[in-house]
Amino acid sequence: MKIEKLESLGILAGGIAHDFNNLLTGIMGYISLAKVYYKNPKFAVLDMLTDAEKATFRARDLTQQLLVFSKGGMPVLKSSSIEEILKRFD
């Protein structure tokens, strides 16, 4: 039973690391694009930086969830609007 729990924890940690890496990749990508195009008026650099900021907020939220989990707390479950969730990725 202990081995199964450790394996489950390893799978969870791998999934979290993957999600966090995706967020950081997005942040780095938007900032890199903004640096390349900041002088070109054809590109919406402010939009790129705003998207990087949004990804930073999602990374912060993921980190907060990890801290709650690591302290033995129960995750807070709440209802969400699918429309609001999809707007975050727009």
N, C-alpha and C positions, 0 to 999 in steps of 0.2 A: 504494500500500500504506500509506503514511504517513497519507493522508487517511482511509482505512478505519479505521486504528487510532485516530485522533483521534475519528472518529464513534462508534466503539465505546466509547471512554472517556467521551465525552459522554453516551451512553445509560446507561452504568454510573453516572456521577455523578448523573444525573437520578433514577435508581431509588433510589439511596442517599439522596438529599435527600428524596425522597418518603417513604421508610420512616422517616427521622429526624423529619420533620415530623409524621407520624402518631403517633410515640411522644411527641413534645412536646405535641401536641394532647391526647392521653390524659392526660398528667400535669397539664396545665393544667385540663382538665375535672374531674378528680377533686379537685384542690385547690380549685377554685371551688365545687364542690358541698359539700365539707366546710366551707368558710367560710360558705356559706348555711345549712347544716343543723346546725352544731356544737352549738347549744343545744336542738335538737329531739330528744328521746329516741327518737322513732319511727324515726329514720334512723341507720344504722350508719356513723357518721363514721369510725370506726377502719378499717372495711373500705374506705372510699373512699381513705383515706390509704395503706393497705396496697397497694391497686391502683396508686396513683400511685408508690409506692416500687418496685413490680415493673416498671413501665414505665421508671422511671429506671435500673434495673439493665439492662434490655434496651437502652436508649440507650447506656449505658456499654459494653456488649458490642459494639454496632455501632461505636462510636468506636474501640474496641481493634482491631477487624477492619480499619477504615480505616487506622489507624496501621501495622499490619503490612503492608498492601497498599502504602501510600505509601512504605515503606522498601524495597520490592522483595521482601519476603518472600513465601513461598508460604502461602496459607491452609491451616490445619490441618483436614483432613477426619477426621471421626470418626463412628462409628455412633451413632445415637440411637434411643431408644424413642419411637414415635409417641405413646404414652400420656403420656409425660413432657412432650413438646412441647405436647400439647393441654391438659395441666394448667396450663401457664404462662398460658394464655388463659382459664382458667376463673374 
